[in-house]
Amino acid sequence: MSRFCYHPVILFTMTAAKSIPARHSRRGRARPERRPGDPPPAVARLGWRYHHLGIPYTAPRADERHLATLGVHVCGFETSPYGIEWMRFEPDCPVPEIVRNVPHLAFVVDDLDEALEGKTVLIPPNAPSQDVRVAFILDDGAPVELMQFAKTRPRTPHPKRAAKRR
């Protein structure tokens, strides 16, 4: 049997086994509180996969690449073991100010259109390069990039590695 202890911000559901804190969603329903070791719901429930952390910067870097069609200079993604991508925007780049000034997380999704349903779209779906579609959403004041890659053929395993698996 559950007992409820109401609080203006948090609703605690207490059972005989353990206490599970919950918060009210925007629709007024209680939702489980994320515990310290839990992955974010975008990963745990939606299956989104981390791709990179985009960090705006202003001073030119020696190893940056200029993407003229987008009006942005980028570097770091190819060499960062953590997926950090540095981004410097040209003054006339049509990207919203929040993306120019606030770091963003990027996730790979299986279906970009489905992932955008019910979200606040900051930058609508577009194809910045071949075989990828991206869009930006705004979540609690932070930009989040969603990416969908074209389905590619599975790589053929190296013959020696394939033999080891048998």
C-alpha positions as CSV (number, residue, x, y, z in Angstrom):
1,M,0.0,0.0,0.0
2,S,1.3,3.4,-0.9
3,R,1.2,6.6,1.2
4,F,1.6,10.0,-0.3
5,C,3.2,13.0,1.3
6,Y,2.3,16.2,-0.7
7,H,4.8,19.0,-1.0
8,P,4.5,22.1,-3.3
9,V,7.4,21.0,-5.4
10,I,8.0,17.3,-4.9
11,L,5.7,14.4,-4.4
12,F,7.1,11.5,-2.5
13,T,5.6,8.1,-3.0
14,M,6.5,5.9,-0.1
15,T,6.2,2.2,-0.3
16,A,7.2,-0.5,2.2
17,A,10.3,-1.3,0.1
18,K,11.8,2.2,-0.7
19,S,11.0,5.8,-1.3
20,I,11.1,7.0,-4.9
21,P,11.0,10.8,-5.2
22,A,8.8,12.2,-8.0
23,R,8.3,15.6,-9.5
24,H,5.2,17.0,-11.2
25,S,5.5,17.3,-14.9
26,R,4.2,20.3,-16.8
27,R,1.0,18.5,-17.3
28,G,0.6,18.0,-13.6
29,R,1.3,14.3,-13.4
30,A,4.0,12.9,-11.2
31,R,7.1,11.6,-12.9
32,P,10.0,9.7,-11.4
33,E,13.0,11.6,-10.2
34,R,16.3,10.8,-12.0
35,R,18.7,9.2,-9.6
36,P,22.5,10.1,-9.7
37,G,23.5,7.0,-11.7
38,D,20.7,7.0,-14.2
39,P,21.2,8.1,-17.8
40,P,19.1,11.0,-19.0
41,P,15.7,10.1,-20.2
42,A,16.7,11.0,-23.8
43,V,19.1,8.1,-23.7
44,A,17.2,5.7,-21.4
45,R,13.7,6.1,-22.8
46,L,14.1,7.6,-26.2
47,G,17.2,5.7,-27.3
48,W,19.1,8.8,-28.4
49,R,22.9,8.4,-28.6
50,Y,25.5,11.0,-27.6
51,H,27.4,12.3,-30.6
52,H,29.3,15.5,-29.5
53,L,29.4,18.6,-27.3
54,G,29.5,21.8,-29.4
55,I,31.3,24.7,-27.7
56,P,31.3,28.2,-29.2
57,Y,34.6,30.1,-29.2
58,T,35.7,33.4,-30.6
59,A,39.5,33.3,-31.2
60,P,40.7,31.5,-34.4
61,R,42.5,28.2,-33.9
62,A,45.3,26.8,-36.1
63,D,43.5,23.5,-36.8
64,E,40.0,24.9,-37.6
65,R,38.2,24.1,-40.8
66,H,36.0,26.7,-42.5
67,L,32.6,25.5,-43.6
68,A,31.8,28.5,-45.9
69,T,28.2,27.3,-46.8
70,L,27.3,27.4,-43.1
71,G,29.4,30.4,-42.0
72,V,31.2,28.5,-39.3
73,H,34.7,27.3,-38.4
74,V,35.0,24.0,-36.6
75,C,37.7,21.9,-35.0
76,G,38.4,19.2,-32.5
77,F,35.7,16.7,-33.3
78,E,38.0,14.3,-35.3
79,T,40.6,14.2,-32.5
80,S,38.7,14.6,-29.3
81,P,38.2,11.3,-27.4
82,Y,35.1,12.8,-25.9
83,G,33.4,14.3,-29.0
84,I,34.2,17.9,-28.2
85,E,33.7,20.2,-31.2
86,W,34.8,23.8,-31.1
87,M,32.7,26.2,-33.2
88,R,33.4,29.7,-34.3
89,F,30.6,31.6,-36.1
90,E,31.0,34.3,-38.7
91,P,29.2,37.6,-38.0
92,D,26.6,37.0,-40.7
93,C,26.0,33.3,-39.9
94,P,22.2,32.8,-39.7
95,V,22.4,30.7,-36.6
96,P,20.4,31.9,-33.6
97,E,22.3,33.8,-30.9
98,I,21.8,31.0,-28.3
99,V,23.6,28.5,-30.5
100,R,26.4,31.0,-31.0
101,N,26.9,31.6,-27.3
102,V,25.8,28.5,-25.4
103,P,27.4,25.1,-25.7
104,H,25.1,22.4,-27.0
105,L,24.8,18.6,-26.7
106,A,24.2,16.6,-29.9
107,F,22.4,13.3,-30.1
108,V,22.0,10.8,-32.9
109,V,18.4,9.8,-33.4
110,D,16.9,7.1,-35.6
111,D,14.0,9.3,-36.9
112,L,14.6,13.1,-36.8
113,D,11.0,14.0,-37.6
114,E,9.7,11.7,-34.8
115,A,12.2,13.1,-32.4
116,L,11.1,16.7,-33.1
117,E,7.4,16.0,-32.3
118,G,6.3,18.1,-29.4
119,K,9.6,19.9,-29.0
120,T,10.4,23.6,-29.4
121,V,12.3,23.7,-32.7
122,L,15.1,26.3,-32.7
123,I,16.6,25.4,-36.2
124,P,14.4,23.3,-38.5
125,P,15.7,20.2,-40.1
126,N,18.4,20.8,-42.7
127,A,21.2,18.8,-44.4
128,P,24.5,20.5,-43.7
129,S,26.4,17.7,-45.4
130,Q,25.7,14.5,-47.4
131,D,23.9,11.7,-45.6
132,V,23.1,13.7,-42.4
133,R,20.0,15.7,-41.4
134,V,20.1,17.9,-38.3
135,A,17.8,20.2,-36.3
136,F,18.2,22.1,-33.0
137,I,15.6,22.1,-30.2
138,L,15.5,24.3,-27.1
139,D,15.2,22.4,-23.8
140,D,14.9,24.4,-20.6
141,G,16.8,27.3,-22.2
142,A,19.6,25.1,-23.7
143,P,20.2,24.2,-27.3
144,V,20.2,20.5,-28.2
145,E,21.2,19.3,-31.7
146,L,19.5,16.2,-33.1
147,M,21.2,14.3,-35.9
148,Q,20.0,11.6,-38.2
149,F,22.5,9.8,-40.4
150,A,21.6,8.0,-43.6
151,K,21.5,4.2,-43.2
152,T,24.8,2.8,-44.4
153,R,25.8,-0.7,-45.2
154,P,27.4,-2.6,-42.4
155,R,31.2,-2.7,-42.6
156,T,32.7,-5.9,-43.7
157,P,34.8,-7.3,-40.8
158,H,38.5,-7.7,-41.3
159,P,39.2,-11.4,-42.2
160,K,41.5,-12.0,-39.3
161,R,39.1,-10.5,-36.8
162,A,36.2,-12.4,-38.2
163,A,38.2,-15.7,-37.9
164,K,38.9,-14.9,-34.2
165,R,35.2,-14.6,-33.5
166,R,34.4,-18.1,-34.9
